[in-house]
């Protein structure tokens, strides 16, 4: 299959980048820098553990879990208990396929209350049957908390994209359908190789969307470009492979309003747009995108959800970049998004985690608001998820390198929390591993761990690759004018 070819860059990290880093550490030690020896030793230990684990899995346990077994999809249905209308079916499932069940988002009093996997039914949106099944599987659906009156604040919604016009079209249609009265939509076309995105905006969204083309590749570059042209004090970010619930913008504003002036960031509930393949189901189990159905507030005094010693460096507990929003002044306070992080760079990710951690460390609060719902298009194929597992690890390691380079004193907190962090990643009783299904490939777990080890090298390599000329003008954009947005070479 194409898995081996798809992992060529991962093998480059393992066999080229890491040995280079080890030699560099030894060279520093010979020059009198004792820390170089400790860096080299840590890399040798980590690399050895990785190789031993891989060999054990590959040769002693018989290799990767076979994906040839039959997988029965789970259609996604939204069911509002306060409305008599039929359940809303997201996406389409072939009538000829057997179903593994139904994945239901239950709403009560306008807010998400639970997600439940129910037995398969036909038709999928039969509200009466869904309610009956729900009553037999769930004893109680609690009310999730009060709603808050809105005083509309203007919002800029920024969508970064690259060469995915069909997915972007779906995202923009969901944004155009928002029930919030005062917001703008900015699409940042990040280093495109063609004009399909530009033509989509011209043909279908010219009256609703401001278009910007950012020539420098990288998600952080794209987000920062959107910030520079945004007009409003609240900045919401989502991805082109996402559909936003009609109340997404309104829920974000509600969380900022009710949380207080020290709330610098709001994140939301991310649910799967479809669960049609085994890889998508694995992604949903592994990702932990949903952070629950109660509003949560995180600040320097909060009790952490994950490893306590690593708080707030264990930033995954706060949310994800597919659904996040910032006050402009809070984002500017942390220096916007680190351009050496994110998809499209050697770091491959971590830009959202970095911004979350720095927001907390700057004395601001983050509010997780489950009513701010987005539906994410998980990768359909296992080769893509295999790459995603490695990329996730690289992004995590790169993020930690980034935040520590900004706040060197945090290295001691990271070292103190290292045993707890390792236990969180490797213990069979940890929440991270406990949520994985039995057929989740062990090779993916090891790829993620290899990626974490590679992450710091990827980050500093990405930083070195940033052109000093372009960094002097962080708002350098390609020539284009749309709806009053002037962009310059």
Secondary structure, 3 states (H helix, E strand, C coil): CCHHHHCHHHHHHHHHHHHHHHHHHHHHHHCCCHHHHHHHHHHHHHHHHHHHHHHHHHHHCCCCCCCCCCCCEEEEEEEECCCCCCCEEECCCCCCCCEEEEEEEEEECCEEEEEEEECCCCCCCCHHHHHHHHHHHCCCCCCCCCCCCCCCCCEEEEEEECCCHHHHHHHHHHHHCCCCCCEEEEEEEECCCCCHHHHHHHHHCCCCEEEEEECCCCHHHHHHHHHHHCCCCEEEEEECCEEECCCHHHHHHHHHHHHCCCEEEEEEEEEECCECCHHHHHHHHHHCCCCCCCCEEECCCCCCCCCHHHCCCCHHHHCCCCEEEEEHHHHHHCCCCCCCCCCCCCCCCCHHHHHHHHHHHCCCEEEEEEEEEEEECCCCCHHHHHHHHHHHHHHHHHHHHHHHHHCCCHHHHHHHHHHHHHHHHHCCCCHHHHCCCCCCCHHHHHHHHHHHHHHHHHHHHHHHHCCHHHHHCCCCCCCEEECCEEECC
